[in-house]
């Protein structure tokens, strides 16, 4: 976190689950100032009040669909963490034009505003659903990644070359389910258990990558300084079966009680497994610490900016929750207890 010393950092979607945790961790860092952008007036008000005593957090009511508002608020900003998005699969499926306006055009607006203001670095928080997408939300997130990669490229004599050391560094970080976030099954299962059941599973064989909110955000912040331009940085995550999550939560939150677990079938556009890296990306991906680093298809891996990857191991298969060993129920219960997932 020392890299943020004396930096001004802007967070889009600052009142969302990931955005709010980004703000929390940054407020504890040596960052000089944190600029919070969100279109949720009430939550933004409470966020500003919460951090008022720090003297280093400000909030502004703005939508990433508004390019001019972003340009105004990025003045003097060093780093942008772009977490604003429409993220619910079903709602994006129902209203695809809204997903396009926020997740695609909104991301381009962030890019344009950052370039105009000479921002040093921009990191886009993406999703496992961007890999081989089967729904509108995932497709819009994939386009967000592609826009970030394109922003990191320039063209000379008709050939793509790296725009390294020439302006803003753009990159993406991609991770799976954040346990306890608004879109995860943990709060849903918790409510169902408190009501006496039933716990509703989409499918007993469904698997997901899992990570706590604190871990996910720490890795996003780490990725800011790993990025050279155009990469997608994939966080390494444990895998769990949804059925096992339901059993562990029931046994922990309602020990000895008979809470039924029922299967309701997958939702429209929902996958049986999660993918954080596909077959095509394998050939241009390296392992680096807690990340897989997938370079742009246009990138020259021998360029000086990628020196840190030389000698790093190459991955030999897609990163897919169906192919990775899932945590046992005992290990999952231990993980939940260690991370304080269930309180």
N, C-alpha and C positions, 0 to 999 in steps of 0.2 A: 504493500500500500504506500510505500515511501515515494513511489513515482508520482503520486498525486500532490506532493508537497508544492504549495503555492500555485496550484492550478485552479482554474475556474472550470467546473464541470456542469454541463447541462444534461438533465435526464428528461426524456419525453415519456409520457405515461407514468409520471412520478407517483401517482396515487394508486396505480395497479399493484398487484402482488409483488412482482419482480421489481418494478420501479420504486416502490416504497422501501424495499429492502436495500436497493442500491443507494437510495438517499440516506438510510440509516447508517450503512457502513461508511459511506463517504463523509458523513457528518462526524464520524469518529476518527477519520483519517486527518492528514495534514493538508488536505485540500483547502485552498483559500476561500472558495465560495462554491455553493451548489445552487444551481438554477433549476427549479422544478416547473415543468410544463405539463398541464393536464386540462381536459375539458370538463372535469367533474368539479363544479364550483364548491359544493359542500365539503367534499373530502380534501380539496386543495386548501380551503380555509383552515380546517383542523390541522392539516400538515404544517402549514406556515406557523400556526400558533404553537404547535408542539416543539418546533425547533427555534422559536423566536429568541430564546435565551442564549443560543449559541452565537448569534450574530453573524452567521455565515450561510444561512439558507434563505432563499427568497423564492416566491412562487408566483406564477403568472398564468392567468386563464387564457388558454389558446388551444386550438385544434391543429393537428399536423396537416389537415387538409388546407390550412390557410398558410400559403407560402410566405406572404408578406409578414405575418405575425412571427413566423419562425426566423426570418431574416432579421427582424428587429431584436428578438430575444437572444440571438446568437452573437451579438456584438460583444467583443471582448472575451468570448468563450474559447477555451483551449481544447476541451474534449467533450464530445457528445456521445451519450449512451442512449441509443434509440430503442426504447421498450414499449412504446405506444403501439397498440394493434387491436383489431377485433379478433378474438381468439376462440370463441365458441363455435365448434364445428357445425352444429345444427343451425344456429342463427346465420352463419355465413352462407350455409347451403340454401337457406330460405331467402336471403337478401344478398346475392352475389355482388350486385352493383355497389353496395355499401362496403363490402370487403375490398373491392378494387379501389374505391375512393380513399380508404384509410390505409390499407396494407401495402398497396402498390403506389398509387399517386402520392400518398402521404410520405412514403419512404423517399420518393424522388424529390419531394419538397424539402425534406431534411437534408438530402445530398446537396441540392442547389443552394440552400441557405448556408450550409457549412462551407461550400466552395467560395461563395461570395464573401464570407467573413474570414476566410483564411484559418479556419479551425484546424488544429494539428491532427486530431484523430477522431474517427467516428466508428463506433462498433454497434452493429445491428444484432439484436437478440432474436434469433430464429428458433425454429421448432423441428422436432423429429418429423412432423407431418409434412415438412417441405421435401422430404426424400420420397421419390416415386409417389407423388401425391395422388390421393383418390378422392379428394374433396376440395371445395373452393378455398377454404382456409389454408390448407397445405399448399395449394397452387399459388395463392397470393403471397405466402411466405417465401416460396421458392423464387418468385419474381423479385421479391425484396432482396434476396441474396444476390440474384443476378444483377440487379441494379447497383448494388454495392460493389460487386466485382467490376462491372463496366465502368463505374466511377473511378476505380483504381487504375484504369487503363488509359492510354492515349494512343493516337494514331500518327504515324510518320511514314510518308511515302507509301501509303496503302497497307502498311504492315503494323500489326499490334506490337507495341513494345511496353515495357514497364515504365510507369510514371514515377519510379522510385526517386525519393529525395526531391520531388518536384511537386509540392503541395500537400493536400490533405491525404492521410492514410485512411483508407476505407477497408473494413473487414467485417465478417459475420461470425457469431458464435452460436452453436446449435446444441440444444440439450433437450432431454425428454421430460417426463412428468416431474413437476415440482410438488412434493408431498405437502398437502395442506393448503395449496393454492386454491383459488376460487374454482378453477376448472378441474381439480383433481377429485378422485373418488373418496379421499379421506374425509373431508367434511360431509360429503353425502352419506357415506356409511355411518359416520358418527351420529348424524341426525336420525337415520333409520334405526340404529341400535337404541338410541335414547327413547324413540317412540315405541320400542318393543318389536320392531321388525315389520315386514321382512326386509332383509338386505337384498338388494336387487343387483344381480350380476348380469352383464351383457352376454358373456360366454365364459364357461369354466376354464377353457384352455387359453384364454387371452393372456398375453404377457406384455409387460411394460418396463421400460427403463425407469428407475426411480432415483431421486436425489432430494435432499432437504433444500429449503429455500436459501438458507444461509450458505450452504455449499455451492449451490448454483450461482449465486450472486458473487461469491468470492472468486469463482472461476471466470465469470464475465469480467471482473475487474483485473484479474491476472492476464486475461487475453488482450486487454488494451495494449499492453507493453510487448506482447509476443508478436502482434500483427506487424507485417511489413507492407501489406497492401494486396487486397483481392482474395485473401485466404478465407476459407470457412474452417473455424476451429471447433472441433467436435469434442465435447466433454465425455470422459470415460465414466460410466455409471453402472451400478449393480442392476440386476434384472429380477423382477418378481412376477409371479402369476397373480392375476386379479383375485382368483378364488382364495389364494393363500393370504392376501391382504385382508379379505373379508373374515377369514377364520381367525387370524391373529388379532384383529380389532375386536371381534366378538369375544374372544377368550380374555382379552385384556380389559375391555370396557364393561363387559357383562358376564363376569365369571359365574358359572353355574346356572345361568339363565338359558332358557331355550328360545333362541332367536333364530327364526327360519332364514335360510339362504335360498333364494329363488333365481332362476335364470330367465331373462327377458329377451335375449337376442341382441346382436349388435345394432347400433344406431346407423342411420344412413351415412355412408362415407367413412365409417369407422373400420380400422384394420384389426385383424386378429393379433398382430404383432407390431412393434415399432421398429423403424429403421432410422439410424443416425448417419449411415453412410451407405451408398449403393455401389453396385458392381463397377460402374463407370468411374467412380471417384477413387477406387482402390489403387489404380495405377499411378495416381499422383498424390498419394497420401503417405505421410510419415507419422510415426508415434513420437511424441515429445512430451515427457512428463505426464501430466493428467489429461493431455489432449491427443487427439488425432488431428493433424494439420493437413487439410486438403488445399492444394494450390489451385489457382486459376488454370483453366485449360490453356490460357495464353502465356502462362508464366514460364520463365526460364529458371529451372531449379538450380542451375550453376551460378546464378547471379549473386553478387556479394551479399545482398540482403537476406539470402537464405542460408548463410554460412552455418547458422546454428542447427540446421537440419542435416548437415553433412555428417555421416557416420551414425545418424539416428536410424533405428530400425524401421523397415517398411512394413506396412500391414499387408496381410495375405488374403483377407476375406472381407466382405461387407460387414458392417457393424449392425447387427440385426438381433432383436430381443428373442427371436425364435431360435437363433443359433448359439446364443450365449447361455451358459448354465445359470438357471434361476436359483435364487436363495432358497434354502429349505425353510419351512415354517419356523423352526427353532432359530435359524440364523436371521430371518426376517424380524422375529420378535426381539432378538438381541439388537438388531440395527435400530428398530423403532425406539427401544429403551435407551440406547446409547445416544441417539440424536434428539430424544425428547419429542418425538413426533406426536405422540398421543397425550402429552402433558404429564 
